[in-house]
Structure formats: C-alpha cells, structure tokens
Amino acid sequence: MLPVVSRRVAELVFDRMGTGNVKDSWEVMLIENQELFVSITAAIKSIEGKRQRESFLRGAYCVWELLRTQEEIDEMNREWGI
C-alpha cells in the first residue's frame, strides 16, 4: 500500500521543487527503482512539446518524491516507536 502523504511532507517537497534542487532525487530513483526511471524516460519520448514534457517530468518527480519522502519518515517513525 502506498503511504499517506502528510501536509508537512508535501510542504517540504514543494519547497524543494521550488528551489530546483531535484537532481539527487532523480538519481535515487535511478538507483532504487530503475524500472520506474526507465518508464518515465520512455514516456516523455511520446510527448510533443518541450513545455508538456517538462510538465510531465515535474509531475512524475513530485509524485515520486512525495511517496519516497513519506515512506522514509514512516520508516523512521516505526523504528523509533513514534
């Protein structure tokens, strides 16, 4: 089951996106979930227009980072008994 994303995590991710600091997360995706990375990369080839491709990538990044960050926080909370 996918984690339920908290408002605080969403704020953190949106702030990170606003700074343009997204490269590290794409690298994590490439390492931890290569099939997802390859699928996203393949999907943009079928999208016409630079703006549309960029929008698609921003959306894909946003969903990936929201779920990844929330899962990390949930795991830490479980380990610490919070």
RAZIGI-V543737 format. One record per residue. N is the residue number from 1. RES is the residue in one small letter. SS is DSSP state (alpha for helix, beta for strand, coil for the rest). OMEGA is omega in whole degrees, -180 to 180 (none if undefined). Layout:
# RAZIGI-V543737
N RES SS OMEGA
N RES SS OMEGA
This chain:
# RAZIGI-V543737
1 m coil 179
2 l coil 179
3 p coil 174
4 v coil -174
5 v coil 179
6 s coil 178
7 r alpha -179
8 r alpha 178
9 v alpha 179
10 a alpha 179
11 e alpha 180
12 l alpha -178
13 v alpha -180
14 f alpha 175
15 d alpha 179
16 r alpha 179
17 m alpha -179
18 g alpha 180
19 t alpha -179
20 g coil -178
21 n coil -175
22 v coil -175
23 k alpha -178
24 d alpha -179
25 s alpha 176
26 w alpha 179
27 e alpha 176
28 v alpha 179
29 m alpha -180
30 l alpha -178
31 i alpha -172
32 e alpha -176
33 n coil -173
34 q alpha -180
35 e alpha 177
36 l alpha 179
37 f alpha -179
38 v alpha 180
39 s alpha 179
40 i alpha 179
41 t alpha 179
42 a alpha -177
43 a alpha -177
44 i alpha 178
45 k coil -179
46 s coil -179
47 i coil 180
48 e coil 176
49 g coil -179
50 k alpha -178
51 r alpha 179
52 q alpha 178
53 r alpha 179
54 e alpha 178
55 s alpha 178
56 f alpha -179
57 l alpha 177
58 r alpha 178
59 g alpha 179
60 a alpha 178
61 y alpha -178
62 c alpha -180
63 v alpha 179
64 w alpha -175
65 e alpha 176
66 l alpha -178
67 l alpha -180
68 r alpha -179
69 t alpha 179
70 q alpha 179
71 e alpha 177
72 e alpha -180
73 i alpha 178
74 d alpha 179
75 e alpha 178
76 m alpha 179
77 n alpha 178
78 r alpha -179
79 e alpha -178
80 w alpha 178
81 g coil -180
82 i coil none
